[in-house]
Amino acid sequence: MNSADAAASAWGHRRTVPVATSDLEPGRVITTADISFVDRPIAVVPNDVAASPVGRSVTRSIARDEVVLERRLAGGSATGPASQLDENSLAFAIPSDASTPPTRIGDHVALYAPSEVVANPTRTSGPASRIADRAVVIAVSEEAITVGVVIAEASAVAKALLSASVIIALAD
């Protein structure tokens, strides 16, 4: 047995998986040029490998040579900003102005609103309350930043947008 066969044997069974041929940013629709199929040891292959990534939109950055995972892709046939939404998310356009930090598609942001607008027993008192922890920027224009928020935060975001201003803060 040569050293290559010995190494392959040590890792056990292999599986053919899609791998990014270059860095793929949120919003990109995957083409056949964006991926290649390679054999990887099953021991190092995540459970949620995307079986058919071509034609799907990237929702979270995928690095070159990284296995393409379901959790980084839009679930259905949606296109445009809707393709960036996670399964349990809703999108809101937050008006932007000179005080809005520069953002790009894929950035995570926190959303704040005046406490008196969104007051409830679980929110702390103070001039502002966080109404969304890790909203994802799905579109950017001169007038608004469109963000996806989890459904549990959607009511507070909608109430704040109807009643007052919403402040965007960059998050990591």
WOURMO-V199166 format. One record per residue. N is the residue number from 1. RES is the residue in three letters. PHI is phi in radians with two decimals (999 if undefined). PSI is psi as a letter, one per 30 degrees, with the letter a starting at -180 (999 if undefined). D_FIRST is the distance of its C-alpha to the first C-alpha in whole Angstrom. Layout:
<<N:RES:PHI:PSI:D_FIRST> <N:RES:PHI:PSI:D_FIRST>>
This chain:
<<1:MET:999:k:0> <2:ASN:-1.42:l:4> <3:SER:-1.15:e:7> <4:ALA:-1.14:e:8> <5:ASP:-1.13:e:6> <6:ALA:-1.11:e:6> <7:ALA:-1.13:e:10> <8:ALA:-1.10:e:11> <9:SER:-1.13:e:10> <10:ALA:-1.13:e:12> <11:TRP:-1.47:f:15> <12:GLY:1.44:a:15> <13:HIS:-1.09:l:17> <14:ARG:-2.11:l:18> <15:ARG:-2.40:k:22> <16:THR:-1.49:k:23> <17:VAL:-2.32:l:26> <18:PRO:-1.37:k:29> <19:VAL:-2.24:k:29> <20:ALA:-1.18:k:32> <21:THR:-1.53:f:32> <22:SER:-2.70:l:35> <23:ASP:-1.12:k:37> <24:LEU:-2.02:k:39> <25:GLU:-1.67:l:42> <26:PRO:-0.93:k:44> <27:GLY:1.73:f:46> <28:ARG:-1.29:k:44> <29:VAL:-1.60:k:43> <30:ILE:-1.24:k:40> <31:THR:-1.99:l:39> <32:THR:-1.10:f:36> <33:ALA:-1.27:f:36> <34:ASP:-1.49:f:36> <35:ILE:-2.35:l:32> <36:SER:-2.34:l:29> <37:PHE:-1.83:k:26> <38:VAL:-2.27:l:23> <39:ASP:-1.52:k:20> <40:ARG:-2.28:k:20> <41:PRO:-1.08:k:19> <42:ILE:-0.98:e:21> <43:ALA:-1.06:f:22> <44:VAL:-1.96:g:23> <45:VAL:-1.69:k:25> <46:PRO:-1.08:l:29> <47:ASN:-1.23:f:31> <48:ASP:-1.86:h:33> <49:VAL:-1.12:k:31> <50:ALA:-1.31:j:34> <51:ALA:-1.24:e:33> <52:SER:-2.35:i:35> <53:PRO:-1.38:f:36> <54:VAL:-1.10:k:38> <55:GLY:1.58:f:42> <56:ARG:-1.75:l:42> <57:SER:-1.61:k:43> <58:VAL:-1.36:k:42> <59:THR:-1.83:f:44> <60:ARG:-2.34:k:42> <61:SER:-0.91:k:40> <62:ILE:-2.17:k:36> <63:ALA:-1.43:l:35> <64:ARG:-0.96:k:32> <65:ASP:1.25:g:29> <66:GLU:-1.52:k:30> <67:VAL:-1.14:k:29> <68:VAL:-1.41:k:33> <69:LEU:-1.93:k:34> <70:GLU:-0.96:e:37> <71:ARG:-1.16:f:39> <72:ARG:-1.78:g:39> <73:LEU:-2.14:l:41> <74:ALA:-1.16:k:44> <75:GLY:-1.35:e:44> <76:GLY:-2.17:b:46> <77:SER:-1.66:g:48> <78:ALA:-1.10:k:50> <79:THR:-2.22:l:50> <80:GLY:1.14:a:52> <81:PRO:-0.99:e:53> <82:ALA:-1.06:f:52> <83:SER:-1.21:f:49> <84:GLN:-1.53:f:48> <85:LEU:-1.36:k:50> <86:ASP:-1.24:l:47> <87:GLU:-0.99:e:48> <88:ASN:-1.90:h:51> <89:SER:-2.22:l:53> <90:LEU:-2.22:l:56> <91:ALA:-1.90:k:57> <92:PHE:-2.35:k:60> <93:ALA:-1.62:j:61> <94:ILE:-1.73:j:63> <95:PRO:-0.98:k:65> <96:SER:-2.01:l:64> <97:ASP:-2.59:a:67> <98:ALA:-1.09:f:67> <99:SER:-1.50:f:66> <100:THR:-1.31:k:62> <101:PRO:-1.17:l:59> <102:PRO:-1.11:k:57> <103:THR:-2.32:l:55> <104:ARG:-2.44:l:52> <105:ILE:-0.99:k:50> <106:GLY:1.73:f:48> <107:ASP:-1.13:l:49> <108:HIS:-1.75:k:50> <109:VAL:-2.33:l:54> <110:ALA:-1.83:k:56> <111:LEU:-2.01:k:60> <112:TYR:-2.18:l:63> <113:ALA:-2.51:l:66> <114:PRO:-0.97:k:70> <115:SER:-1.01:e:70> <116:GLU:-1.15:f:73> <117:VAL:-1.36:e:71> <118:VAL:-2.02:g:68> <119:ALA:-1.05:k:70> <120:ASN:-2.78:l:68> <121:PRO:-1.05:f:68> <122:THR:-1.54:f:64> <123:ARG:-1.69:k:65> <124:THR:-1.28:l:66> <125:SER:-1.42:l:69> <126:GLY:2.44:l:70> <127:PRO:-1.17:f:71> <128:ALA:-2.41:k:67> <129:SER:-2.14:k:65> <130:ARG:-1.32:k:61> <131:ILE:-1.91:f:61> <132:ALA:-2.62:k:57> <133:ASP:-1.45:e:54> <134:ARG:-2.37:i:52> <135:ALA:-1.18:k:53> <136:VAL:-1.92:k:51> <137:VAL:-1.24:k:52> <138:ILE:-2.02:f:52> <139:ALA:-2.81:k:55> <140:VAL:-2.37:k:57> <141:SER:-2.40:l:60> <142:GLU:-1.16:f:63> <143:GLU:-1.60:f:65> <144:ALA:-2.72:l:62> <145:ILE:-1.95:k:59> <146:THR:-1.66:k:57> <147:VAL:-2.19:k:55> <148:GLY:-1.73:k:54> <149:VAL:-2.17:l:54> <150:VAL:-1.18:l:53> <151:ILE:-0.98:e:56> <152:ALA:-1.08:f:57> <153:GLU:-1.69:f:58> <154:ALA:-1.07:e:60> <155:SER:-1.09:e:63> <156:ALA:-1.14:e:64> <157:VAL:-1.14:e:63> <158:ALA:-1.08:e:65> <159:LYS:-1.06:e:68> <160:ALA:-1.14:e:67> <161:LEU:-1.16:e:67> <162:LEU:-1.30:e:70> <163:SER:-1.84:f:72> <164:ALA:-2.86:a:71> <165:SER:-1.43:l:69> <166:VAL:-2.05:k:65> <167:ILE:-1.80:k:64> <168:ILE:-1.74:k:60> <169:ALA:-2.18:k:58> <170:LEU:-1.15:k:55> <171:ALA:-2.21:l:52> <172:ASP:-1.81:999:48>>
